Amino acid sequence: MSISDRDYSEKRDFIRMKVNTPAQISTKPDGEPDCDAICNDLSGGGMSITLSEELPLNSEITVTVTSDHSHSPILKARCAVARVQAQEEGGYQVGLEIKEVVQEEAEED
């Protein structure tokens, strides 16, 4: 299927993958997690998360998407908050633009 054949909502550079997996959010410069979230979907350019607190538009955060299997993080990225929408059932749906994928430093023996 070409991009012109897709529904308008999916005419993006990257197709979204539904993941619904745990994530940790850091709003601190040191990258230490200060909030838990759920990563709803993920694409090459961004992600959608659900969390309990509101984030300011255009703020930069670090998101670590984890595995249900307690393996290494699937993805750690520096992101910009592009959209925030309050949910009727509580919490916030947040759209993020991935600015940079962060490489974890290998531990030395």
Rosetta constraint file for C-alpha pairs under 8 A:
AtomPair CA 1 CA 5 HARMONIC 6.10 0.50
AtomPair CA 1 CA 6 HARMONIC 7.21 0.50
AtomPair CA 2 CA 6 HARMONIC 6.88 0.50
AtomPair CA 3 CA 11 HARMONIC 6.04 0.50
AtomPair CA 3 CA 12 HARMONIC 7.95 0.50
AtomPair CA 4 CA 11 HARMONIC 7.41 0.50
AtomPair CA 6 CA 10 HARMONIC 6.17 0.50
AtomPair CA 6 CA 11 HARMONIC 6.28 0.50
AtomPair CA 7 CA 11 HARMONIC 6.69 0.50
AtomPair CA 10 CA 15 HARMONIC 6.69 0.50
AtomPair CA 13 CA 45 HARMONIC 7.78 0.50
AtomPair CA 14 CA 43 HARMONIC 5.72 0.50
AtomPair CA 14 CA 44 HARMONIC 5.60 0.50
AtomPair CA 14 CA 45 HARMONIC 6.76 0.50
AtomPair CA 15 CA 43 HARMONIC 5.96 0.50
AtomPair CA 15 CA 44 HARMONIC 7.76 0.50
AtomPair CA 16 CA 41 HARMONIC 6.07 0.50
AtomPair CA 16 CA 42 HARMONIC 5.38 0.50
AtomPair CA 16 CA 43 HARMONIC 4.61 0.50
AtomPair CA 16 CA 44 HARMONIC 7.96 0.50
AtomPair CA 17 CA 41 HARMONIC 5.31 0.50
AtomPair CA 17 CA 42 HARMONIC 5.22 0.50
AtomPair CA 17 CA 43 HARMONIC 6.18 0.50
AtomPair CA 18 CA 40 HARMONIC 5.95 0.50
AtomPair CA 18 CA 41 HARMONIC 4.29 0.50
AtomPair CA 18 CA 42 HARMONIC 6.55 0.50
AtomPair CA 19 CA 39 HARMONIC 6.60 0.50
AtomPair CA 19 CA 40 HARMONIC 5.55 0.50
AtomPair CA 19 CA 41 HARMONIC 5.23 0.50
AtomPair CA 19 CA 42 HARMONIC 6.89 0.50
AtomPair CA 20 CA 38 HARMONIC 6.10 0.50
AtomPair CA 20 CA 39 HARMONIC 5.28 0.50
AtomPair CA 20 CA 40 HARMONIC 4.28 0.50
AtomPair CA 20 CA 41 HARMONIC 6.54 0.50
AtomPair CA 21 CA 38 HARMONIC 5.54 0.50
AtomPair CA 21 CA 39 HARMONIC 5.34 0.50
AtomPair CA 21 CA 40 HARMONIC 6.83 0.50
AtomPair CA 21 CA 65 HARMONIC 7.16 0.50
AtomPair CA 21 CA 66 HARMONIC 6.91 0.50
AtomPair CA 21 CA 67 HARMONIC 7.03 0.50
AtomPair CA 21 CA 68 HARMONIC 7.14 0.50
AtomPair CA 22 CA 36 HARMONIC 7.41 0.50
AtomPair CA 22 CA 37 HARMONIC 6.06 0.50
AtomPair CA 22 CA 38 HARMONIC 4.67 0.50
AtomPair CA 22 CA 39 HARMONIC 6.11 0.50
AtomPair CA 22 CA 65 HARMONIC 6.22 0.50
AtomPair CA 22 CA 66 HARMONIC 5.73 0.50
AtomPair CA 22 CA 67 HARMONIC 7.22 0.50
AtomPair CA 22 CA 68 HARMONIC 7.49 0.50
AtomPair CA 23 CA 36 HARMONIC 5.99 0.50
AtomPair CA 23 CA 37 HARMONIC 5.03 0.50
AtomPair CA 23 CA 38 HARMONIC 5.42 0.50
AtomPair CA 23 CA 39 HARMONIC 5.95 0.50
AtomPair CA 23 CA 63 HARMONIC 6.66 0.50
AtomPair CA 23 CA 64 HARMONIC 5.39 0.50
AtomPair CA 23 CA 65 HARMONIC 4.27 0.50
AtomPair CA 23 CA 66 HARMONIC 5.61 0.50
AtomPair CA 24 CA 33 HARMONIC 5.72 0.50
AtomPair CA 24 CA 34 HARMONIC 7.37 0.50
AtomPair CA 24 CA 35 HARMONIC 5.86 0.50
AtomPair CA 24 CA 36 HARMONIC 4.63 0.50
AtomPair CA 24 CA 37 HARMONIC 5.81 0.50
AtomPair CA 24 CA 63 HARMONIC 5.75 0.50
AtomPair CA 24 CA 64 HARMONIC 5.16 0.50
AtomPair CA 24 CA 65 HARMONIC 6.58 0.50
AtomPair CA 24 CA 66 HARMONIC 7.84 0.50
AtomPair CA 25 CA 33 HARMONIC 5.31 0.50
AtomPair CA 25 CA 34 HARMONIC 6.08 0.50
AtomPair CA 25 CA 35 HARMONIC 5.09 0.50
AtomPair CA 25 CA 36 HARMONIC 6.05 0.50
AtomPair CA 25 CA 37 HARMONIC 6.87 0.50
AtomPair CA 25 CA 61 HARMONIC 6.78 0.50
AtomPair CA 25 CA 62 HARMONIC 5.80 0.50
AtomPair CA 25 CA 63 HARMONIC 4.77 0.50
AtomPair CA 25 CA 64 HARMONIC 6.58 0.50
AtomPair CA 26 CA 31 HARMONIC 5.43 0.50
AtomPair CA 26 CA 32 HARMONIC 5.74 0.50
AtomPair CA 26 CA 33 HARMONIC 4.33 0.50
AtomPair CA 26 CA 34 HARMONIC 5.29 0.50
AtomPair CA 26 CA 35 HARMONIC 6.65 0.50
AtomPair CA 26 CA 61 HARMONIC 5.63 0.50
AtomPair CA 26 CA 62 HARMONIC 5.04 0.50
AtomPair CA 26 CA 63 HARMONIC 6.47 0.50
AtomPair CA 27 CA 31 HARMONIC 7.17 0.50
AtomPair CA 27 CA 33 HARMONIC 7.57 0.50
AtomPair CA 27 CA 34 HARMONIC 6.99 0.50
AtomPair CA 27 CA 60 HARMONIC 7.11 0.50
AtomPair CA 27 CA 61 HARMONIC 4.87 0.50
AtomPair CA 27 CA 62 HARMONIC 6.63 0.50
AtomPair CA 28 CA 32 HARMONIC 6.50 0.50
AtomPair CA 28 CA 33 HARMONIC 7.79 0.50
AtomPair CA 28 CA 34 HARMONIC 7.79 0.50
AtomPair CA 28 CA 61 HARMONIC 7.53 0.50
AtomPair CA 31 CA 62 HARMONIC 6.43 0.50
AtomPair CA 35 CA 51 HARMONIC 7.89 0.50
AtomPair CA 36 CA 51 HARMONIC 6.82 0.50
AtomPair CA 37 CA 49 HARMONIC 6.48 0.50
AtomPair CA 37 CA 50 HARMONIC 5.62 0.50
AtomPair CA 37 CA 51 HARMONIC 4.65 0.50
AtomPair CA 37 CA 52 HARMONIC 7.55 0.50
AtomPair CA 38 CA 49 HARMONIC 5.43 0.50
AtomPair CA 38 CA 50 HARMONIC 5.23 0.50
AtomPair CA 38 CA 51 HARMONIC 6.66 0.50
AtomPair CA 39 CA 47 HARMONIC 7.10 0.50
AtomPair CA 39 CA 48 HARMONIC 6.02 0.50
AtomPair CA 39 CA 49 HARMONIC 4.36 0.50
AtomPair CA 39 CA 50 HARMONIC 6.60 0.50
AtomPair CA 39 CA 65 HARMONIC 6.93 0.50
AtomPair CA 40 CA 47 HARMONIC 7.44 0.50
AtomPair CA 40 CA 48 HARMONIC 5.49 0.50
AtomPair CA 40 CA 49 HARMONIC 5.36 0.50
AtomPair CA 40 CA 50 HARMONIC 7.04 0.50
AtomPair CA 41 CA 47 HARMONIC 5.53 0.50
AtomPair CA 41 CA 48 HARMONIC 5.35 0.50
AtomPair CA 41 CA 49 HARMONIC 7.28 0.50
AtomPair CA 42 CA 46 HARMONIC 6.12 0.50
AtomPair CA 42 CA 47 HARMONIC 4.32 0.50
AtomPair CA 42 CA 48 HARMONIC 6.62 0.50
AtomPair CA 43 CA 47 HARMONIC 6.03 0.50
AtomPair CA 44 CA 98 HARMONIC 7.89 0.50
AtomPair CA 45 CA 97 HARMONIC 6.04 0.50
AtomPair CA 45 CA 98 HARMONIC 5.43 0.50
AtomPair CA 45 CA 99 HARMONIC 8.00 0.50
AtomPair CA 46 CA 79 HARMONIC 7.88 0.50
AtomPair CA 46 CA 95 HARMONIC 7.41 0.50
AtomPair CA 46 CA 96 HARMONIC 5.34 0.50
AtomPair CA 46 CA 97 HARMONIC 4.30 0.50
AtomPair CA 46 CA 98 HARMONIC 4.77 0.50
AtomPair CA 47 CA 95 HARMONIC 6.05 0.50
AtomPair CA 47 CA 96 HARMONIC 5.27 0.50
AtomPair CA 47 CA 97 HARMONIC 6.72 0.50
AtomPair CA 47 CA 98 HARMONIC 7.41 0.50
AtomPair CA 48 CA 93 HARMONIC 6.96 0.50
AtomPair CA 48 CA 94 HARMONIC 5.63 0.50
AtomPair CA 48 CA 95 HARMONIC 4.59 0.50
AtomPair CA 48 CA 96 HARMONIC 6.10 0.50
AtomPair CA 49 CA 93 HARMONIC 5.85 0.50
AtomPair CA 49 CA 94 HARMONIC 5.24 0.50
AtomPair CA 49 CA 95 HARMONIC 6.59 0.50
AtomPair CA 49 CA 96 HARMONIC 7.78 0.50
AtomPair CA 50 CA 91 HARMONIC 6.83 0.50
AtomPair CA 50 CA 92 HARMONIC 5.54 0.50
AtomPair CA 50 CA 93 HARMONIC 4.63 0.50
AtomPair CA 50 CA 94 HARMONIC 6.13 0.50
AtomPair CA 51 CA 91 HARMONIC 5.57 0.50
AtomPair CA 51 CA 92 HARMONIC 5.45 0.50
AtomPair CA 51 CA 93 HARMONIC 6.81 0.50
AtomPair CA 51 CA 94 HARMONIC 7.71 0.50
AtomPair CA 52 CA 90 HARMONIC 7.25 0.50
AtomPair CA 52 CA 91 HARMONIC 4.20 0.50
AtomPair CA 52 CA 92 HARMONIC 6.04 0.50
AtomPair CA 53 CA 91 HARMONIC 6.31 0.50
AtomPair CA 53 CA 92 HARMONIC 6.61 0.50
AtomPair CA 54 CA 84 HARMONIC 7.29 0.50
AtomPair CA 54 CA 91 HARMONIC 7.68 0.50
AtomPair CA 54 CA 92 HARMONIC 6.22 0.50
AtomPair CA 55 CA 59 HARMONIC 7.26 0.50
AtomPair CA 55 CA 81 HARMONIC 7.32 0.50
AtomPair CA 55 CA 84 HARMONIC 7.18 0.50
AtomPair CA 55 CA 94 HARMONIC 7.95 0.50
AtomPair CA 56 CA 81 HARMONIC 7.09 0.50
AtomPair CA 56 CA 84 HARMONIC 7.93 0.50
AtomPair CA 57 CA 80 HARMONIC 7.92 0.50
AtomPair CA 57 CA 81 HARMONIC 5.20 0.50
AtomPair CA 57 CA 82 HARMONIC 6.00 0.50
AtomPair CA 57 CA 83 HARMONIC 6.50 0.50
AtomPair CA 57 CA 84 HARMONIC 7.06 0.50
AtomPair CA 58 CA 80 HARMONIC 5.49 0.50
AtomPair CA 58 CA 81 HARMONIC 4.80 0.50
AtomPair CA 58 CA 82 HARMONIC 5.97 0.50
AtomPair CA 59 CA 80 HARMONIC 5.63 0.50
AtomPair CA 59 CA 81 HARMONIC 5.50 0.50
AtomPair CA 60 CA 78 HARMONIC 6.92 0.50
AtomPair CA 60 CA 79 HARMONIC 5.58 0.50
AtomPair CA 60 CA 80 HARMONIC 4.53 0.50
AtomPair CA 60 CA 81 HARMONIC 6.45 0.50
AtomPair CA 61 CA 78 HARMONIC 5.83 0.50
AtomPair CA 61 CA 79 HARMONIC 5.40 0.50
AtomPair CA 61 CA 80 HARMONIC 6.39 0.50
AtomPair CA 61 CA 81 HARMONIC 7.65 0.50
AtomPair CA 62 CA 76 HARMONIC 7.04 0.50
AtomPair CA 62 CA 77 HARMONIC 5.62 0.50
AtomPair CA 62 CA 78 HARMONIC 4.46 0.50
AtomPair CA 62 CA 79 HARMONIC 5.99 0.50
AtomPair CA 63 CA 75 HARMONIC 7.87 0.50
AtomPair CA 63 CA 76 HARMONIC 5.62 0.50
AtomPair CA 63 CA 77 HARMONIC 5.43 0.50
AtomPair CA 63 CA 78 HARMONIC 6.47 0.50
AtomPair CA 63 CA 79 HARMONIC 7.08 0.50
AtomPair CA 64 CA 73 HARMONIC 6.53 0.50
AtomPair CA 64 CA 74 HARMONIC 7.63 0.50
AtomPair CA 64 CA 75 HARMONIC 5.73 0.50
AtomPair CA 64 CA 76 HARMONIC 4.29 0.50
AtomPair CA 64 CA 77 HARMONIC 6.59 0.50
AtomPair CA 65 CA 73 HARMONIC 5.96 0.50
AtomPair CA 65 CA 74 HARMONIC 5.69 0.50
AtomPair CA 65 CA 75 HARMONIC 5.19 0.50
AtomPair CA 65 CA 76 HARMONIC 6.33 0.50
AtomPair CA 66 CA 70 HARMONIC 7.44 0.50
AtomPair CA 66 CA 71 HARMONIC 7.67 0.50
AtomPair CA 66 CA 72 HARMONIC 7.17 0.50
AtomPair CA 66 CA 73 HARMONIC 4.59 0.50
AtomPair CA 66 CA 74 HARMONIC 5.45 0.50
AtomPair CA 66 CA 75 HARMONIC 7.10 0.50
AtomPair CA 67 CA 71 HARMONIC 5.96 0.50
AtomPair CA 67 CA 72 HARMONIC 7.20 0.50
AtomPair CA 67 CA 73 HARMONIC 6.29 0.50
AtomPair CA 67 CA 74 HARMONIC 6.28 0.50
AtomPair CA 75 CA 101 HARMONIC 7.42 0.50
AtomPair CA 75 CA 102 HARMONIC 7.96 0.50
AtomPair CA 76 CA 101 HARMONIC 6.02 0.50
AtomPair CA 76 CA 102 HARMONIC 5.40 0.50
AtomPair CA 76 CA 103 HARMONIC 7.26 0.50
AtomPair CA 76 CA 104 HARMONIC 7.93 0.50
AtomPair CA 77 CA 98 HARMONIC 6.47 0.50
AtomPair CA 77 CA 99 HARMONIC 7.29 0.50
AtomPair CA 77 CA 100 HARMONIC 5.60 0.50
AtomPair CA 77 CA 101 HARMONIC 4.25 0.50
AtomPair CA 77 CA 102 HARMONIC 5.11 0.50
AtomPair CA 78 CA 98 HARMONIC 6.20 0.50
AtomPair CA 78 CA 99 HARMONIC 5.62 0.50
AtomPair CA 78 CA 100 HARMONIC 5.18 0.50
AtomPair CA 78 CA 101 HARMONIC 6.31 0.50
AtomPair CA 78 CA 102 HARMONIC 6.78 0.50
AtomPair CA 79 CA 96 HARMONIC 5.94 0.50
AtomPair CA 79 CA 97 HARMONIC 5.39 0.50
AtomPair CA 79 CA 98 HARMONIC 4.47 0.50
AtomPair CA 79 CA 99 HARMONIC 5.15 0.50
AtomPair CA 79 CA 100 HARMONIC 6.99 0.50
AtomPair CA 80 CA 96 HARMONIC 5.54 0.50
AtomPair CA 80 CA 97 HARMONIC 5.22 0.50
AtomPair CA 80 CA 98 HARMONIC 6.62 0.50
AtomPair CA 80 CA 99 HARMONIC 6.79 0.50
AtomPair CA 81 CA 94 HARMONIC 7.03 0.50
AtomPair CA 81 CA 95 HARMONIC 6.21 0.50
AtomPair CA 81 CA 96 HARMONIC 4.75 0.50
AtomPair CA 81 CA 97 HARMONIC 6.54 0.50
AtomPair CA 82 CA 94 HARMONIC 7.52 0.50
AtomPair CA 82 CA 95 HARMONIC 5.41 0.50
AtomPair CA 82 CA 96 HARMONIC 5.27 0.50
AtomPair CA 82 CA 97 HARMONIC 6.28 0.50
AtomPair CA 83 CA 94 HARMONIC 5.53 0.50
AtomPair CA 83 CA 95 HARMONIC 4.74 0.50
AtomPair CA 83 CA 96 HARMONIC 6.97 0.50
AtomPair CA 84 CA 92 HARMONIC 6.54 0.50
AtomPair CA 84 CA 93 HARMONIC 5.84 0.50
AtomPair CA 84 CA 94 HARMONIC 4.54 0.50
AtomPair CA 84 CA 95 HARMONIC 6.43 0.50
AtomPair CA 85 CA 92 HARMONIC 5.53 0.50
AtomPair CA 85 CA 93 HARMONIC 5.13 0.50
AtomPair CA 85 CA 94 HARMONIC 6.40 0.50
AtomPair CA 86 CA 90 HARMONIC 7.01 0.50
AtomPair CA 86 CA 91 HARMONIC 6.16 0.50
AtomPair CA 86 CA 92 HARMONIC 4.52 0.50
AtomPair CA 86 CA 93 HARMONIC 6.35 0.50
AtomPair CA 87 CA 91 HARMONIC 5.60 0.50
AtomPair CA 87 CA 92 HARMONIC 5.44 0.50
AtomPair CA 87 CA 93 HARMONIC 6.67 0.50
